[in-house]
Amino acid sequence: MKKVIALMSFALLALSYFAQAQNPMMGGARNGGQMPTGRFYGKVVDAAKKGIEAASVTLVTKRMDSVTKQPKEVIVTGMLTDKGGNFSLENIPLMGRYELKVTGIGFKTYQKPVAFEMPNRNAMQGGDMSTMLSAIDKDLGNISIEIDEAVMGNVTITASRPALTMGIDRKIFSVDKNITSAGGTAVDVMKNVPSVNVDIDGNVTLRNTAPTIFVDGRPTTMTLEQIPADAIETIEIITNPSAKFDASGGTAGILNIVMKKARRVGYSGNLRANIDSRWRVGGGGDLNVRQGKINVFASGMYMQRKSISTGTTDRRTINMLRNNQSVQTDRNVGEGAFGFGRFGIDYFIDNRNTLTVTGNFARGGMEPSSVSDIRVDSSSKNGSGIESIFYTELQKRLSNSDFNFRNKGAQVSFKHNFPKAGHEWTADVTYNKSKNENNGLIYTDYFDLANNPIRSRYNQTQYGSGNNENVTLQTDYANPISQNSKIEFGARAQLRKVNSLNNIQIGGKLNSTLYNSTDNVYAAYTTFSNRIKDFGYQLGLRAESSQYEGILPNKGQTFNIEFPISLFPSVFLSQKLNDFNDLQFNYSRRINRPNFFQLFPFVDYSDSLNFSRGNPGLKPEFTN
């Protein structure tokens, strides 16, 4: 019964078609009816009758252009063939003449006119339903396409992106080529980056100086230990920043960490887990969803860490009356864990305008401890000049502390692409806020070598906390004047506020230091780059105005450092010698502003042999 009802429905559909064809006044546009539709289907094969996957099948027709009054070709529908070479083009209006086009990489284009051929009235009246069904559901059969010898003769095999590429003002290191740092942090990645040095304690230097850390081209309050390696796409090593970048940093360069963000249509993601040689575990994942005008991306990770290090320090103090020599051995153990999360949304307003909102957070803590054994030998010279040891002291120091941090940030970005490739304007606002706390307890026991009982004990407790807020407003414009030349200019404002408290108690006596500071930098820049055959150059100029103010509220002291206007030119030259060698020369003027710890007037007594204290009156230095 169901088959009879279905056949009757197809018959009524066909009769409706003929009724409309005989009386145009009854067309769908006149009475609100819907044009009946059908389907073309078939299979794309090669000369061996094997199905071709991902061949492009397009159905086109010709319509009258209302402006030129000439017929023009328009696409009705299209698709890619499946693994077996099959295709199905549905919802095709029955009335019309079409052309089928099939293309594939390495094959000649196939073209064929197609149309729905409705049965005549005799077939209709004779009840031949199979003829009617085949008319509106048309099988085009196997479509054989030929290999294009000319195209196949010029196939080029290209390699994947190299691990390190050179730009006129930077080196770009691809992290996805580095599997040894998977599951680690950005510090582990830096161990494999050329020109970057990482010592045994995880301190990162570039050209023997601590570099400035950027994330996605903007300054950040996050440290390298707080950024997971699996979330990094590339690292840009900028040893001598051009006028486009912040002039502060002196001889130090910039490490710009570019985070991963996919924009593939549909759903994509991955999960990962790891365990290290000390049985500390970690895991994380990424997710990307692209539907229509919205692209959502997120990533997160959790990691446990344990570090063990040992060291020996040999000191010798010489004076006229007595010489001291100390040998110190240390064993440091640090345990902790931290988590990181990142979330963002791209909204594609249209083909040329994109609005992006991202947020990130990090939280974690470490509990380092250290045990130090110190032997101090005191010696003096007799009248004959012979040196002899007359006193030996042993010290045993135990240090326990815990450190906790929280970091959060957000960024709102807008990007406009002009019709010309590379011609763009961007504007963004970035906000970062971090908070940290640390507690420390240090015991030092003193022994005489002759008798082992404790002679005396030295106790020290420390507590510190700090807040750091950073707001950056930036806009950039780039215009490729020609294929080889480009001009860029932009403006930037960075507003930073830091509050820090440190308490240290020694022998029941408390020493407390509260220090607040604000640091504002306003800048504008322009650069011009050009290439003449194998020679390239970039010229730039940056103007900056900076204001710094530090306050000791408990003492009523204020420190001010101002530079109304400072100019920072830059020149980059590059000569390509061959496919494997480039010769580069660059010059830039920069300013080295003292960092927070160099300015913070707090006396650190944690090491009785090495006191340190910041100087809030330090002035910046200019370097060339």
Secondary structure as GFF3:
##gff-version 3
##sequence-region A 1 624
A	DSSP	alpha_helix	2	22	.	.	.	ID=ss1
A	DSSP	three_ten_helix	24	26	.	.	.	ID=ss2
A	DSSP	alpha_helix	28	31	.	.	.	ID=ss3
A	DSSP	beta_strand	37	45	.	.	.	ID=ss4
A	DSSP	beta_strand	56	64	.	.	.	ID=ss5
A	DSSP	beta_strand	71	80	.	.	.	ID=ss6
A	DSSP	beta_strand	86	93	.	.	.	ID=ss7
A	DSSP	beta_strand	98	103	.	.	.	ID=ss8
A	DSSP	beta_strand	110	114	.	.	.	ID=ss9
A	DSSP	alpha_helix	121	125	.	.	.	ID=ss10
A	DSSP	alpha_helix	129	136	.	.	.	ID=ss11
A	DSSP	beta_strand	137	144	.	.	.	ID=ss12
A	DSSP	alpha_helix	149	152	.	.	.	ID=ss13
A	DSSP	beta_strand	164	166	.	.	.	ID=ss14
A	DSSP	beta_strand	171	174	.	.	.	ID=ss15
A	DSSP	three_ten_helix	175	177	.	.	.	ID=ss16
A	DSSP	three_ten_helix	179	181	.	.	.	ID=ss17
A	DSSP	alpha_helix	186	190	.	.	.	ID=ss18
A	DSSP	beta_strand	196	198	.	.	.	ID=ss19
A	DSSP	beta_strand	204	206	.	.	.	ID=ss20
A	DSSP	beta_strand	212	215	.	.	.	ID=ss21
A	DSSP	beta_strand	218	219	.	.	.	ID=ss22
A	DSSP	three_ten_helix	224	226	.	.	.	ID=ss23
A	DSSP	three_ten_helix	229	231	.	.	.	ID=ss24
A	DSSP	beta_strand	232	238	.	.	.	ID=ss25
A	DSSP	beta_strand	254	259	.	.	.	ID=ss26
A	DSSP	beta_strand	266	275	.	.	.	ID=ss27
A	DSSP	beta_strand	281	291	.	.	.	ID=ss28
A	DSSP	beta_strand	294	317	.	.	.	ID=ss29
A	DSSP	beta_strand	323	350	.	.	.	ID=ss30
A	DSSP	beta_strand	353	381	.	.	.	ID=ss31
A	DSSP	beta_strand	387	417	.	.	.	ID=ss32
A	DSSP	beta_strand	424	448	.	.	.	ID=ss33
A	DSSP	beta_strand	454	479	.	.	.	ID=ss34
A	DSSP	beta_strand	485	506	.	.	.	ID=ss35
A	DSSP	beta_strand	509	532	.	.	.	ID=ss36
A	DSSP	beta_strand	535	552	.	.	.	ID=ss37
A	DSSP	beta_strand	557	576	.	.	.	ID=ss38
A	DSSP	beta_strand	582	588	.	.	.	ID=ss39
A	DSSP	beta_strand	590	592	.	.	.	ID=ss40
A	DSSP	alpha_helix	596	599	.	.	.	ID=ss41
A	DSSP	beta_strand	603	604	.	.	.	ID=ss42
A	DSSP	beta_strand	612	613	.	.	.	ID=ss43
A	DSSP	beta_strand	621	623	.	.	.	ID=ss44
###
